[in-house]
Amino acid sequence: MKPFAFIAVAVFAGAAHAQQEAPVVVSGTVADEATRAALLERLRGVYGAGRVVDQLSVGTVAAPANWNEYVSKLINPNLKLVSRGQLKVEGSNVSLRGDVANEEQRQKIAGDIAASLNPTYTVNNGLRVTMRQQDVLDAALANRIIEFESGKATLTEAGMKVLDQMSAAMQQIKGVKVEVIGHTDNAGSRAGNLSLSQARAEAVKTYVVGKGIAADTIAVSGEGPDRPVADNRTAEGKARNRRIEFKVIQ
C-alpha cells in the first residue's frame, strides 16, 4: 500500500516583529511535480517568495480525492498569525500547532480550517494562547519612536513606516481596545505640550484607522511632558520622551 501524500509547513519565529521575516520551511512528499509547484506558489503568495524554503519532494504516494485543493485552502493568510508553528497534512489527517495571541484567534483559525475541509478529514488543533495582547503591541513597537515633524502633529515618512507595522500588530489583536497616548519633552509650555501630544495621538489614530483598524477600538490621550522616561536635560533624553505609547485597555 502506498504511503499517503504528506506536507508540513513550519514557521520558526517567536516574537511578533521577528515573525515578519522568519523562514517558512515546507517539507514532505507529493504525487507529482504539478502538485509541488502549485503548493509552493500558494505558500509564496501567502508568505512572500523570499521566506519560503522548499524541501518538498515528488514520490510514489497516494492522496485522497481533491487533496491538492483542500491543502491549498488550508494555506491561507490566517496562518501568519501563528508563531513557532507547524501545519501538517498527511492524507486526510491535519494537525496545527503553534502560538497565537488570544483565544479568539485560536478558535477562528481552527474554525476556518474545519470549514474548508470535508467530513472525512480529521483536524487536531494544537494551537496555544501564549502571548498577551500587550506583548503583541510592545514587540511590534520594539522601543522605537514614532517620529513627527518638529513641533507639529504631522507624521514623518519614518513614523508612517513604524505605524504600518503597528497596524499589522493591532490587526492581530483585532477587537481589543487600545489607548494611544502622546508624550512630549519639557521644551516650551506645559499647555502647549499637552495640546501637541493630544494632536499627535489623534494623528496616529487617523493613520491606523486608514489601515483598517476600527475607530471605536482606539482611545486617545495626550499627557504632554508629565510622564518622562528619560532625562530631559539631554538631547537623547528629550528624544526618548517625545513618544507615542500603545496601551491595551483592560
Residue pairs with C-beta under 8 A, 6 or more apart in sequence:
1 62
2 60
2 61
2 62
3 29
3 61
3 62
4 61
4 62
4 63
4 64
4 90
4 91
4 92
5 28
5 29
5 30
5 31
5 35
5 61
5 62
5 63
5 67
5 90
5 91
6 28
6 29
6 30
6 61
6 88
6 89
6 90
6 91
7 26
7 27
7 28
7 30
7 39
7 56
7 71
7 88
7 89
8 26
8 27
8 28
8 86
8 87
8 88
8 89
9 24
9 25
9 26
9 43
9 75
9 79
9 86
9 87
9 88
10 24
10 25
10 26
10 27
10 85
10 86
11 19
11 22
11 23
11 24
11 25
11 79
11 82
11 83
11 84
11 85
11 86
11 98
12 22
12 23
12 25
12 84
13 19
13 22
13 83
13 84
14 83
14 84
14 99
15 83
15 139
16 83
16 101
16 131
16 135
16 136
16 139
16 140
16 169
16 172
17 139
17 140
17 142
17 165
19 80
19 83
20 165
20 168
21 51
22 51
22 83
23 51
23 52
23 53
24 43
24 47
24 51
24 52
24 53
25 53
25 55
26 39
26 40
26 43
26 52
26 53
26 54
26 55
26 56
27 55
27 56
28 55
28 56
28 57
29 56
29 57
29 58
29 59
29 61
30 36
30 39
30 56
30 57
30 58
30 59
30 61
30 63
31 58
31 59
31 60
31 61
31 62
31 63
32 58
33 58
35 58
35 68
36 56
36 57
36 58
38 68
38 72
39 56
39 68
39 71
39 72
39 75
40 52
40 54
40 56
42 72
42 75
43 52
43 75
44 52
46 75
46 76
46 77
46 79
46 80
47 80
62 91
63 91
64 70
64 91
64 92
64 120
67 91
70 89
70 116
70 117
70 118
70 121
71 89
73 116
73 117
74 87
74 89
74 94
74 113
74 116
74 117
75 87
76 112
76 116
78 108
78 109
78 112
79 85
79 87
79 109
81 100
81 101
81 105
81 109
81 172
82 96
82 98
82 99
82 100
82 109
82 127
83 98
83 99
83 100
83 131
84 98
84 99
85 96
85 97
85 98
85 99
85 127
86 95
86 96
86 97
86 98
87 94
87 95
87 96
88 94
88 95
88 96
92 120
92 121
92 122
93 121
93 122
93 124
94 113
94 117
94 121
94 122
94 123
94 124
95 123
95 124
95 126
96 109
96 110
96 113
96 123
96 124
96 125
96 126
96 127
97 126
97 127
97 128
98 126
98 127
98 128
99 127
99 128
99 129
99 130
99 131
100 106
100 109
100 127
100 128
100 129
100 130
100 131
101 129
101 131
101 132
101 133
101 135
101 136
101 172
101 173
102 129
102 133
102 173
102 176
103 129
104 174
104 175
105 127
105 129
105 172
106 125
106 127
106 128
106 129
109 127
110 123
110 125
110 127
113 123
113 125
114 123
117 123
133 173
133 176
133 248
134 247
134 248
136 169
136 172
136 173
137 166
137 169
137 170
137 173
137 178
137 246
137 247
137 248
138 246
139 169
140 165
140 166
140 168
140 169
141 162
141 166
141 169
141 246
144 162
145 239
145 240
145 242
145 243
145 244
146 155
146 159
146 162
146 163
146 166
146 204
146 243
146 244
147 155
147 156
147 158
147 159
147 162
148 154
148 155
148 156
148 159
148 200
148 203
148 242
149 155
149 156
151 196
152 196
153 196
153 199
153 200
153 202
153 203
154 203
155 163
155 203
155 204
155 207
160 207
163 204
163 207
163 208
163 211
164 211
166 208
166 246
167 207
167 208
167 211
167 212
167 213
170 178
170 208
170 213
171 212
171 213
173 248
174 214
175 214
175 217
176 217
176 248
176 249
177 217
177 218
177 219
177 248
177 249
178 217
178 218
178 219
178 246
178 247
178 248
178 249
179 218
179 219
179 220
179 221
179 245
179 246
179 247
179 248
179 249
180 201
180 204
180 205
180 208
180 218
180 219
180 220
180 221
180 244
180 245
180 246
181 197
181 201
181 220
181 221
181 222
181 223
181 244
181 245
181 246
181 247
182 196
182 197
182 198
182 199
182 200
182 201
182 204
182 220
182 221
182 222
182 223
182 224
182 244
182 245
183 197
183 223
183 224
183 225
183 227
183 228
183 229
183 241
183 242
183 243
183 244
183 245
184 193
184 196
184 197
184 224
184 225
184 241
184 242
185 193
185 225
185 228
185 232
185 237
185 238
185 239
185 241
185 242
186 193
186 225
186 228
186 232
186 238
186 241
187 193
187 232
187 238
190 224
190 225
190 226
193 224
193 225
194 222
194 223
194 224
195 222
195 224
196 222
196 224
197 222
197 223
197 224
198 220
198 221
198 222
199 222
200 222
200 244
201 220
201 221
201 222
201 244
202 220
204 220
204 244
205 215
205 218
205 220
208 218
209 215
209 218
219 249
225 232
225 241
228 237
228 241
229 240
229 241
229 243
230 236
230 237
230 238
230 240
230 241
231 237
232 238
232 241
